Amino acid sequence: MVSFEGLARREYGLRPTMVWKVQPKGRKGFVMALFKTPDGKTVRKVIAKVDEQGNIIT
């Protein structure tokens, strides 16, 4: 299984500050991540989609 932090690093090359999964019961969801950019800004980005069973769809 892929870790959320590993997925974020592989996709964007930055270390995420925080990663979490948002998935309403019985529906498709997504994985969100907060990144701190080199200029000091914080960016929130969807890094993956999740199916109804909780499996990551990239």
CHARMM-style PDB file with segment names, atoms N, HN, CA, C and O in Angstrom:
ATOM      1  N   MET     1       0.832  -1.184   0.000  1.00  0.00      PROA
ATOM      2  CA  MET     1       0.000   0.000   0.000  1.00  0.00      PROA
ATOM      3  C   MET     1       0.877   1.247   0.000  1.00  0.00      PROA
ATOM      4  O   MET     1       1.923   1.276   0.648  1.00  0.00      PROA
ATOM      5  N   VAL     2       0.465   2.237  -0.700  1.00  0.00      PROA
ATOM      6  HN  VAL     2      -0.384   2.214  -1.227  1.00  0.00      PROA
ATOM      7  CA  VAL     2       1.204   3.486  -0.822  1.00  0.00      PROA
ATOM      8  C   VAL     2       0.855   4.402   0.343  1.00  0.00      PROA
ATOM      9  O   VAL     2      -0.318   4.580   0.673  1.00  0.00      PROA
ATOM     10  N   SER     3       1.884   4.984   0.966  1.00  0.00      PROA
ATOM     11  HN  SER     3       2.837   4.839   0.698  1.00  0.00      PROA
ATOM     12  CA  SER     3       1.595   5.952   2.026  1.00  0.00      PROA
ATOM     13  C   SER     3       1.254   7.290   1.388  1.00  0.00      PROA
ATOM     14  O   SER     3       1.715   7.602   0.290  1.00  0.00      PROA
ATOM     15  N   PHE     4       0.451   8.069   2.080  1.00  0.00      PROA
ATOM     16  HN  PHE     4       0.077   7.816   2.972  1.00  0.00      PROA
ATOM     17  CA  PHE     4       0.033   9.362   1.549  1.00  0.00      PROA
ATOM     18  C   PHE     4       1.216  10.302   1.396  1.00  0.00      PROA
ATOM     19  O   PHE     4       1.306  11.032   0.408  1.00  0.00      PROA
ATOM     20  N   GLU     5       2.141  10.292   2.381  1.00  0.00      PROA
ATOM     21  HN  GLU     5       2.068   9.700   3.184  1.00  0.00      PROA
ATOM     22  CA  GLU     5       3.312  11.166   2.300  1.00  0.00      PROA
ATOM     23  C   GLU     5       4.206  10.788   1.124  1.00  0.00      PROA
ATOM     24  O   GLU     5       4.726  11.659   0.427  1.00  0.00      PROA
ATOM     25  N   GLY     6       4.383   9.474   0.906  1.00  0.00      PROA
ATOM     26  HN  GLY     6       3.960   8.766   1.472  1.00  0.00      PROA
ATOM     27  CA  GLY     6       5.186   9.009  -0.217  1.00  0.00      PROA
ATOM     28  C   GLY     6       4.585   9.401  -1.554  1.00  0.00      PROA
ATOM     29  O   GLY     6       5.304   9.761  -2.486  1.00  0.00      PROA
ATOM     30  N   LEU     7       3.278   9.333  -1.642  1.00  0.00      PROA
ATOM     31  HN  LEU     7       2.694   9.041  -0.885  1.00  0.00      PROA
ATOM     32  CA  LEU     7       2.576   9.735  -2.858  1.00  0.00      PROA
ATOM     33  C   LEU     7       2.780  11.221  -3.130  1.00  0.00      PROA
ATOM     34  O   LEU     7       3.026  11.614  -4.271  1.00  0.00      PROA
ATOM     35  N   ALA     8       2.682  12.039  -2.105  1.00  0.00      PROA
ATOM     36  HN  ALA     8       2.482  11.720  -1.179  1.00  0.00      PROA
ATOM     37  CA  ALA     8       2.856  13.488  -2.260  1.00  0.00      PROA
ATOM     38  C   ALA     8       4.282  13.830  -2.671  1.00  0.00      PROA
ATOM     39  O   ALA     8       4.490  14.693  -3.524  1.00  0.00      PROA
ATOM     40  N   ARG     9       5.261  13.166  -2.074  1.00  0.00      PROA
ATOM     41  HN  ARG     9       5.092  12.466  -1.381  1.00  0.00      PROA
ATOM     42  CA  ARG     9       6.665  13.433  -2.443  1.00  0.00      PROA
ATOM     43  C   ARG     9       6.948  13.047  -3.878  1.00  0.00      PROA
ATOM     44  O   ARG     9       7.629  13.768  -4.607  1.00  0.00      PROA
ATOM     45  N   ARG    10       6.419  11.898  -4.278  1.00  0.00      PROA
ATOM     46  HN  ARG    10       5.866  11.312  -3.686  1.00  0.00      PROA
ATOM     47  CA  ARG    10       6.664  11.418  -5.641  1.00  0.00      PROA
ATOM     48  C   ARG    10       6.023  12.346  -6.669  1.00  0.00      PROA
ATOM     49  O   ARG    10       6.617  12.602  -7.717  1.00  0.00      PROA
ATOM     50  N   GLU    11       4.833  12.850  -6.391  1.00  0.00      PROA
ATOM     51  HN  GLU    11       4.352  12.642  -5.540  1.00  0.00      PROA
ATOM     52  CA  GLU    11       4.111  13.694  -7.338  1.00  0.00      PROA
ATOM     53  C   GLU    11       4.684  15.102  -7.437  1.00  0.00      PROA
ATOM     54  O   GLU    11       4.799  15.647  -8.535  1.00  0.00      PROA
ATOM     55  N   TYR    12       5.043  15.691  -6.311  1.00  0.00      PROA
ATOM     56  HN  TYR    12       4.949  15.249  -5.419  1.00  0.00      PROA
ATOM     57  CA  TYR    12       5.392  17.111  -6.310  1.00  0.00      PROA
ATOM     58  C   TYR    12       6.815  17.421  -5.880  1.00  0.00      PROA
ATOM     59  O   TYR    12       7.246  18.565  -6.025  1.00  0.00      PROA
ATOM     60  N   GLY    13       7.563  16.464  -5.360  1.00  0.00      PROA
ATOM     61  HN  GLY    13       7.213  15.534  -5.243  1.00  0.00      PROA
ATOM     62  CA  GLY    13       8.942  16.700  -4.982  1.00  0.00      PROA
ATOM     63  C   GLY    13       9.108  17.526  -3.721  1.00  0.00      PROA
ATOM     64  O   GLY    13      10.230  17.876  -3.356  1.00  0.00      PROA
ATOM     65  N   LEU    14       8.020  17.841  -3.055  1.00  0.00      PROA
ATOM     66  HN  LEU    14       7.108  17.557  -3.352  1.00  0.00      PROA
ATOM     67  CA  LEU    14       8.061  18.588  -1.804  1.00  0.00      PROA
ATOM     68  C   LEU    14       7.574  17.702  -0.676  1.00  0.00      PROA
ATOM     69  O   LEU    14       6.759  16.804  -0.890  1.00  0.00      PROA
ATOM     70  N   ARG    15       8.068  17.951   0.515  1.00  0.00      PROA
ATOM     71  HN  ARG    15       8.729  18.680   0.688  1.00  0.00      PROA
ATOM     72  CA  ARG    15       7.593  17.206   1.676  1.00  0.00      PROA
ATOM     73  C   ARG    15       6.319  17.870   2.178  1.00  0.00      PROA
ATOM     74  O   ARG    15       6.327  19.065   2.472  1.00  0.00      PROA
ATOM     75  N   PRO    16       5.218  17.118   2.282  1.00  0.00      PROA
ATOM     76  CA  PRO    16       3.969  17.729   2.736  1.00  0.00      PROA
ATOM     77  C   PRO    16       4.000  18.008   4.233  1.00  0.00      PROA
ATOM     78  O   PRO    16       4.604  17.259   5.001  1.00  0.00      PROA
ATOM     79  N   THR    17       3.340  19.095   4.642  1.00  0.00      PROA
ATOM     80  HN  THR    17       2.850  19.704   4.018  1.00  0.00      PROA
ATOM     81  CA  THR    17       3.208  19.426   6.050  1.00  0.00      PROA
ATOM     82  C   THR    17       2.166  18.528   6.698  1.00  0.00      PROA
ATOM     83  O   THR    17       2.339  18.067   7.826  1.00  0.00      PROA
ATOM     84  N   MET    18       1.081  18.286   5.967  1.00  0.00      PROA
ATOM     85  HN  MET    18       0.941  18.660   5.051  1.00  0.00      PROA
ATOM     86  CA  MET    18      -0.016  17.476   6.480  1.00  0.00      PROA
ATOM     87  C   MET    18      -0.719  16.799   5.309  1.00  0.00      PROA
ATOM     88  O   MET    18      -0.881  17.400   4.247  1.00  0.00      PROA
ATOM     89  N   VAL    19      -1.140  15.538   5.501  1.00  0.00      PROA
ATOM     90  HN  VAL    19      -1.009  15.049   6.364  1.00  0.00      PROA
ATOM     91  CA  VAL    19      -1.857  14.793   4.465  1.00  0.00      PROA
ATOM     92  C   VAL    19      -3.052  14.108   5.124  1.00  0.00      PROA
ATOM     93  O   VAL    19      -2.917  13.520   6.197  1.00  0.00      PROA
ATOM     94  N   TRP    20      -4.229  14.184   4.479  1.00  0.00      PROA
ATOM     95  HN  TRP    20      -4.338  14.662   3.607  1.00  0.00      PROA
ATOM     96  CA  TRP    20      -5.410  13.522   5.026  1.00  0.00      PROA
ATOM     97  C   TRP    20      -6.332  13.084   3.903  1.00  0.00      PROA
ATOM     98  O   TRP    20      -6.273  13.591   2.783  1.00  0.00      PROA
ATOM     99  N   LYS    21      -7.196  12.114   4.242  1.00  0.00      PROA
ATOM    100  HN  LYS    21      -7.244  11.702   5.152  1.00  0.00      PROA
ATOM    101  CA  LYS    21      -8.154  11.577   3.277  1.00  0.00      PROA
ATOM    102  C   LYS    21      -9.539  12.120   3.618  1.00  0.00      PROA
ATOM    103  O   LYS    21      -9.940  12.120   4.782  1.00  0.00      PROA
ATOM    104  N   VAL    22     -10.267  12.583   2.605  1.00  0.00      PROA
ATOM    105  HN  VAL    22      -9.941  12.584   1.660  1.00  0.00      PROA
ATOM    106  CA  VAL    22     -11.643  13.059   2.750  1.00  0.00      PROA
ATOM    107  C   VAL    22     -12.513  12.105   1.947  1.00  0.00      PROA
ATOM    108  O   VAL    22     -12.393  12.015   0.725  1.00  0.00      PROA
ATOM    109  N   GLN    23     -13.403  11.383   2.659  1.00  0.00      PROA
ATOM    110  HN  GLN    23     -13.500  11.456   3.651  1.00  0.00      PROA
ATOM    111  CA  GLN    23     -14.253  10.431   1.957  1.00  0.00      PROA
ATOM    112  C   GLN    23     -15.573  10.267   2.705  1.00  0.00      PROA
ATOM    113  O   GLN    23     -15.609   9.641   3.764  1.00  0.00      PROA
ATOM    114  N   PRO    24     -16.656  10.823   2.164  1.00  0.00      PROA
ATOM    115  CA  PRO    24     -17.964  10.599   2.765  1.00  0.00      PROA
ATOM    116  C   PRO    24     -18.325   9.113   2.676  1.00  0.00      PROA
ATOM    117  O   PRO    24     -17.877   8.420   1.763  1.00  0.00      PROA
ATOM    118  N   LYS    25     -19.114   8.635   3.599  1.00  0.00      PROA
ATOM    119  HN  LYS    25     -19.478   9.198   4.341  1.00  0.00      PROA
ATOM    120  CA  LYS    25     -19.466   7.219   3.663  1.00  0.00      PROA
ATOM    121  C   LYS    25     -20.128   6.747   2.368  1.00  0.00      PROA
ATOM    122  O   LYS    25     -21.149   7.289   1.943  1.00  0.00      PROA
ATOM    123  N   GLY    26     -19.520   5.719   1.743  1.00  0.00      PROA
ATOM    124  HN  GLY    26     -18.691   5.279   2.088  1.00  0.00      PROA
ATOM    125  CA  GLY    26     -20.080   5.121   0.542  1.00  0.00      PROA
ATOM    126  C   GLY    26     -19.881   5.906  -0.737  1.00  0.00      PROA
ATOM    127  O   GLY    26     -20.474   5.566  -1.761  1.00  0.00      PROA
ATOM    128  N   ARG    27     -19.069   6.941  -0.708  1.00  0.00      PROA
ATOM    129  HN  ARG    27     -18.588   7.217   0.124  1.00  0.00      PROA
ATOM    130  CA  ARG    27     -18.860   7.766  -1.902  1.00  0.00      PROA
ATOM    131  C   ARG    27     -17.375   7.855  -2.224  1.00  0.00      PROA
ATOM    132  O   ARG    27     -16.520   7.503  -1.411  1.00  0.00      PROA
ATOM    133  N   LYS    28     -17.088   8.339  -3.444  1.00  0.00      PROA
ATOM    134  HN  LYS    28     -17.783   8.625  -4.104  1.00  0.00      PROA
ATOM    135  CA  LYS    28     -15.701   8.558  -3.833  1.00  0.00      PROA
ATOM    136  C   LYS    28     -15.129   9.722  -3.036  1.00  0.00      PROA
ATOM    137  O   LYS    28     -15.849  10.654  -2.680  1.00  0.00      PROA
ATOM    138  N   GLY    29     -13.851   9.663  -2.763  1.00  0.00      PROA
ATOM    139  HN  GLY    29     -13.266   8.905  -3.052  1.00  0.00      PROA
ATOM    140  CA  GLY    29     -13.204  10.715  -1.989  1.00  0.00      PROA
ATOM    141  C   GLY    29     -11.915  11.162  -2.644  1.00  0.00      PROA
ATOM    142  O   GLY    29     -11.678  10.895  -3.822  1.00  0.00      PROA
ATOM    143  N   PHE    30     -11.077  11.847  -1.869  1.00  0.00      PROA
ATOM    144  HN  PHE    30     -11.268  12.064  -0.911  1.00  0.00      PROA
ATOM    145  CA  PHE    30      -9.799  12.335  -2.380  1.00  0.00      PROA
ATOM    146  C   PHE    30      -8.816  12.485  -1.232  1.00  0.00      PROA
ATOM    147  O   PHE    30      -9.198  12.491  -0.062  1.00  0.00      PROA
ATOM    148  N   VAL    31      -7.544  12.606  -1.588  1.00  0.00      PROA
ATOM    149  HN  VAL    31      -7.234  12.601  -2.538  1.00  0.00      PROA
ATOM    150  CA  VAL    31      -6.467  12.802  -0.618  1.00  0.00      PROA
ATOM    151  C   VAL    31      -5.961  14.228  -0.774  1.00  0.00      PROA
ATOM    152  O   VAL    31      -5.558  14.633  -1.864  1.00  0.00      PROA
ATOM    153  N   MET    32      -5.983  14.992   0.320  1.00  0.00      PROA
ATOM    154  HN  MET    32      -6.311  14.663   1.205  1.00  0.00      PROA
ATOM    155  CA  MET    32      -5.523  16.382   0.335  1.00  0.00      PROA
ATOM    156  C   MET    32      -4.159  16.460   1.004  1.00  0.00      PROA
ATOM    157  O   MET    32      -3.830  15.637   1.858  1.00  0.00      PROA
ATOM    158  N   ALA    33      -3.370  17.451   0.613  1.00  0.00      PROA
ATOM    159  HN  ALA    33      -3.638  18.119  -0.081  1.00  0.00      PROA
ATOM    160  CA  ALA    33      -2.064  17.676   1.242  1.00  0.00      PROA
ATOM    161  C   ALA    33      -1.802  19.167   1.360  1.00  0.00      PROA
ATOM    162  O   ALA    33      -2.205  19.954   0.503  1.00  0.00      PROA
ATOM    163  N   LEU    34      -1.122  19.540   2.431  1.00  0.00      PROA
ATOM    164  HN  LEU    34      -0.795  18.901   3.126  1.00  0.00      PROA
ATOM    165  CA  LEU    34      -0.637  20.910   2.608  1.00  0.00      PROA
ATOM    166  C   LEU    34       0.858  20.911   2.341  1.00  0.00      PROA
ATOM    167  O   LEU    34       1.592  20.095   2.898  1.00  0.00      PROA
ATOM    168  N   PHE    35       1.311  21.818   1.495  1.00  0.00      PROA
ATOM    169  HN  PHE    35       0.715  22.481   1.042  1.00  0.00      PROA
ATOM    170  CA  PHE    35       2.720  21.956   1.169  1.00  0.00      PROA
ATOM    171  C   PHE    35       3.193  23.340   1.567  1.00  0.00      PROA
ATOM    172  O   PHE    35       2.459  24.315   1.412  1.00  0.00      PROA
ATOM    173  N   LYS    36       4.403  23.437   2.076  1.00  0.00      PROA
ATOM    174  HN  LYS    36       5.000  22.645   2.203  1.00  0.00      PROA
ATOM    175  CA  LYS    36       5.026  24.722   2.367  1.00  0.00      PROA
ATOM    176  C   LYS    36       6.040  24.977   1.252  1.00  0.00      PROA
ATOM    177  O   LYS    36       7.008  24.229   1.109  1.00  0.00      PROA
ATOM    178  N   THR    37       5.823  26.020   0.470  1.00  0.00      PROA
ATOM    179  HN  THR    37       5.037  26.627   0.585  1.00  0.00      PROA
ATOM    180  CA  THR    37       6.708  26.327  -0.653  1.00  0.00      PROA
ATOM    181  C   THR    37       7.969  27.030  -0.152  1.00  0.00      PROA
ATOM    182  O   THR    37       7.974  27.551   0.964  1.00  0.00      PROA
ATOM    183  N   PRO    38       9.033  27.055  -0.951  1.00  0.00      PROA
ATOM    184  CA  PRO    38      10.277  27.706  -0.520  1.00  0.00      PROA
ATOM    185  C   PRO    38      10.134  29.200  -0.204  1.00  0.00      PROA
ATOM    186  O   PRO    38      10.915  29.738   0.580  1.00  0.00      PROA
ATOM    187  N   ASP    39       9.155  29.869  -0.800  1.00  0.00      PROA
ATOM    188  HN  ASP    39       8.521  29.432  -1.437  1.00  0.00      PROA
ATOM    189  CA  ASP    39       8.978  31.294  -0.513  1.00  0.00      PROA
ATOM    190  C   ASP    39       8.100  31.542   0.715  1.00  0.00      PROA
ATOM    191  O   ASP    39       7.783  32.691   1.021  1.00  0.00      PROA
ATOM    192  N   GLY    40       7.695  30.459   1.436  1.00  0.00      PROA
ATOM    193  HN  GLY    40       7.952  29.525   1.188  1.00  0.00      PROA
ATOM    194  CA  GLY    40       6.973  30.609   2.693  1.00  0.00      PROA
ATOM    195  C   GLY    40       5.467  30.479   2.604  1.00  0.00      PROA
ATOM    196  O   GLY    40       4.789  30.520   3.631  1.00  0.00      PROA
ATOM    197  N   LYS    41       4.927  30.325   1.417  1.00  0.00      PROA
ATOM    198  HN  LYS    41       5.478  30.293   0.583  1.00  0.00      PROA
ATOM    199  CA  LYS    41       3.480  30.183   1.267  1.00  0.00      PROA
ATOM    200  C   LYS    41       3.055  28.749   1.560  1.00  0.00      PROA
ATOM    201  O   LYS    41       3.846  27.819   1.403  1.00  0.00      PROA
ATOM    202  N   THR    42       1.819  28.571   1.983  1.00  0.00      PROA
ATOM    203  HN  THR    42       1.177  29.327   2.111  1.00  0.00      PROA
ATOM    204  CA  THR    42       1.247  27.251   2.204  1.00  0.00      PROA
ATOM    205  C   THR    42       0.208  27.001   1.125  1.00  0.00      PROA
ATOM    206  O   THR    42      -0.670  27.832   0.888  1.00  0.00      PROA
ATOM    207  N   VAL    43       0.315  25.843   0.470  1.00  0.00      PROA
ATOM    208  HN  VAL    43       1.028  25.169   0.663  1.00  0.00      PROA
ATOM    209  CA  VAL    43      -0.566  25.490  -0.638  1.00  0.00      PROA
ATOM    210  C   VAL    43      -1.291  24.197  -0.298  1.00  0.00      PROA
ATOM    211  O   VAL    43      -0.677  23.240   0.173  1.00  0.00      PROA
ATOM    212  N   ARG    44      -2.612  24.170  -0.539  1.00  0.00      PROA
ATOM    213  HN  ARG    44      -3.111  24.948  -0.922  1.00  0.00      PROA
ATOM    214  CA  ARG    44      -3.425  22.975  -0.343  1.00  0.00      PROA
ATOM    215  C   ARG    44      -3.719  22.395  -1.718  1.00  0.00      PROA
ATOM    216  O   ARG    44      -4.137  23.118  -2.622  1.00  0.00      PROA
ATOM    217  N   LYS    45      -3.502  21.077  -1.882  1.00  0.00      PROA
ATOM    218  HN  LYS    45      -3.163  20.489  -1.147  1.00  0.00      PROA
ATOM    219  CA  LYS    45      -3.630  20.468  -3.192  1.00  0.00      PROA
ATOM    220  C   LYS    45      -4.209  19.056  -3.067  1.00  0.00      PROA
ATOM    221  O   LYS    45      -3.842  18.313  -2.156  1.00  0.00      PROA
ATOM    222  N   VAL    46      -5.111  18.685  -3.980  1.00  0.00      PROA
ATOM    223  HN  VAL    46      -5.409  19.288  -4.720  1.00  0.00      PROA
ATOM    224  CA  VAL    46      -5.603  17.309  -4.068  1.00  0.00      PROA
ATOM    225  C   VAL    46      -4.524  16.505  -4.777  1.00  0.00      PROA
ATOM    226  O   VAL    46      -4.123  16.843  -5.891  1.00  0.00      PROA
ATOM    227  N   ILE    47      -4.049  15.429  -4.125  1.00  0.00      PROA
ATOM    228  HN  ILE    47      -4.376  15.155  -3.220  1.00  0.00      PROA
ATOM    229  CA  ILE    47      -2.948  14.662  -4.714  1.00  0.00      PROA
ATOM    230  C   ILE    47      -3.386  13.314  -5.271  1.00  0.00      PROA
ATOM    231  O   ILE    47      -2.657  12.711  -6.057  1.00  0.00      PROA
ATOM    232  N   ALA    48      -4.575  12.825  -4.875  1.00  0.00      PROA
ATOM    233  HN  ALA    48      -5.168  13.316  -4.236  1.00  0.00      PROA
ATOM    234  CA  ALA    48      -5.061  11.543  -5.393  1.00  0.00      PROA
ATOM    235  C   ALA    48      -6.563  11.458  -5.193  1.00  0.00      PROA
ATOM    236  O   ALA    48      -7.142  12.167  -4.370  1.00  0.00      PROA
ATOM    237  N   LYS    49      -7.176  10.578  -5.960  1.00  0.00      PROA
ATOM    238  HN  LYS    49      -6.706  10.002  -6.628  1.00  0.00      PROA
ATOM    239  CA  LYS    49      -8.595  10.294  -5.798  1.00  0.00      PROA
ATOM    240  C   LYS    49      -8.720   8.917  -5.135  1.00  0.00      PROA
ATOM    241  O   LYS    49      -7.838   8.069  -5.276  1.00  0.00      PROA
ATOM    242  N   VAL    50      -9.824   8.706  -4.414  1.00  0.00      PROA
ATOM    243  HN  VAL    50     -10.541   9.395  -4.299  1.00  0.00      PROA
ATOM    244  CA  VAL    50     -10.051   7.470  -3.683  1.00  0.00      PROA
ATOM    245  C   VAL    50     -11.404   6.908  -4.120  1.00  0.00      PROA
ATOM    246  O   VAL    50     -12.386   7.644  -4.215  1.00  0.00      PROA
ATOM    247  N   ASP    51     -11.450   5.569  -4.392  1.00  0.00      PROA
ATOM    248  HN  ASP    51     -10.652   4.971  -4.315  1.00  0.00      PROA
ATOM    249  CA  ASP    51     -12.728   4.971  -4.779  1.00  0.00      PROA
ATOM    250  C   ASP    51     -13.585   4.666  -3.544  1.00  0.00      PROA
ATOM    251  O   ASP    51     -13.205   4.992  -2.420  1.00  0.00      PROA
ATOM    252  N   GLU    52     -14.750   4.035  -3.770  1.00  0.00      PROA
ATOM    253  HN  GLU    52     -15.059   3.770  -4.683  1.00  0.00      PROA
ATOM    254  CA  GLU    52     -15.707   3.788  -2.690  1.00  0.00      PROA
ATOM    255  C   GLU    52     -15.165   2.865  -1.613  1.00  0.00      PROA
ATOM    256  O   GLU    52     -15.579   2.962  -0.458  1.00  0.00      PROA
ATOM    257  N   GLN    53     -14.235   1.958  -1.969  1.00  0.00      PROA
ATOM    258  HN  GLN    53     -13.898   1.879  -2.908  1.00  0.00      PROA
ATOM    259  CA  GLN    53     -13.672   1.031  -1.003  1.00  0.00      PROA
ATOM    260  C   GLN    53     -12.460   1.594  -0.266  1.00  0.00      PROA
ATOM    261  O   GLN    53     -11.952   0.942   0.646  1.00  0.00      PROA
ATOM    262  N   GLY    54     -11.988   2.763  -0.624  1.00  0.00      PROA
ATOM    263  HN  GLY    54     -12.400   3.293  -1.365  1.00  0.00      PROA
ATOM    264  CA  GLY    54     -10.841   3.376   0.042  1.00  0.00      PROA
ATOM    265  C   GLY    54      -9.525   3.161  -0.671  1.00  0.00      PROA
ATOM    266  O   GLY    54      -8.478   3.528  -0.137  1.00  0.00      PROA
ATOM    267  N   ASN    55      -9.539   2.576  -1.866  1.00  0.00      PROA
ATOM    268  HN  ASN    55     -10.390   2.277  -2.300  1.00  0.00      PROA
ATOM    269  CA  ASN    55      -8.314   2.357  -2.635  1.00  0.00      PROA
ATOM    270  C   ASN    55      -7.935   3.620  -3.389  1.00  0.00      PROA
ATOM    271  O   ASN    55      -8.799   4.331  -3.903  1.00  0.00      PROA
ATOM    272  N   ILE    56      -6.633   3.896  -3.451  1.00  0.00      PROA
ATOM    273  HN  ILE    56      -5.932   3.319  -3.033  1.00  0.00      PROA
ATOM    274  CA  ILE    56      -6.139   5.097  -4.114  1.00  0.00      PROA
ATOM    275  C   ILE    56      -6.165   4.895  -5.627  1.00  0.00      PROA
ATOM    276  O   ILE    56      -5.658   3.900  -6.143  1.00  0.00      PROA
ATOM    277  N   ILE    57      -6.768   5.863  -6.329  1.00  0.00      PROA
ATOM    278  HN  ILE    57      -7.180   6.672  -5.909  1.00  0.00      PROA
ATOM    279  CA  ILE    57      -6.777   5.896  -7.795  1.00  0.00      PROA
ATOM    280  C   ILE    57      -5.925   7.094  -8.189  1.00  0.00      PROA
ATOM    281  O   ILE    57      -6.285   8.229  -7.877  1.00  0.00      PROA
ATOM    282  N   THR    58      -4.813   6.870  -8.863  1.00  0.00      PROA
ATOM    283  HN  THR    58      -4.520   5.948  -9.117  1.00  0.00      PROA
ATOM    284  CA  THR    58      -3.940   7.985  -9.239  1.00  0.00      PROA
ATOM    285  C   THR    58      -4.188   8.439 -10.641  1.00  0.00      PROA
ATOM    286  OT1 THR    58      -3.536   9.370 -11.113  1.00  0.00      PROA
TER     287      THR     58
END
